[in-house]
Amino acid sequence: MRNPVIAVIGGGREERPEFLEAAEAVGRGLAARGAVLICGGLKGVMEAACRGAAGAGGTTVGILPGDSPESANAHVTVPIVTGMGIGRNVIIARTADALVAVGGEYGTLSEIALALQMKKFVVGIGSWNISGIRTVPNADEALTAVFEYLGL
């Protein structure tokens, strides 16, 4: 059986410490359970999640909007350049077995909408309050929800 691939999505300009700490804790928890983290590969929530996963020995995949692997944050272990801009959100949503949204703006909302259309499980920490998202207060509950959903 392959390792689960879990997306952590959220704002690339996120600076709120509580969201960055939650994203880092989610990344760390995913790595501890053997999951591969996939994200947009840039700063903010994505970097915090990758930092947590990489620090725990996990694999991080960054689906980058541009043409340069150097645009990835320092904690991405597998940078994938797409040249697709926000179109990369389709790849992230399609590839993930489940998604954890931490905060986020319209780009995050688009990933959530795509994931829900694809019948993916989406957990939100301080994210969009829309039908289909399971809202949880913290990283531990997000991880529990994701792994219970996956039956792991």
Beta strands, then each sheet from edge to edge (+ up, - down):
strand 1: 5-10
strand 2: 36-39
strand 3: 60-64
strand 4: 78-81
strand 5: 98-102
strand 6: 121-125
strand 7: 133-135
sheet 1: 4+ 3+ 2+ 1+ 5+ 6+ 7+
end
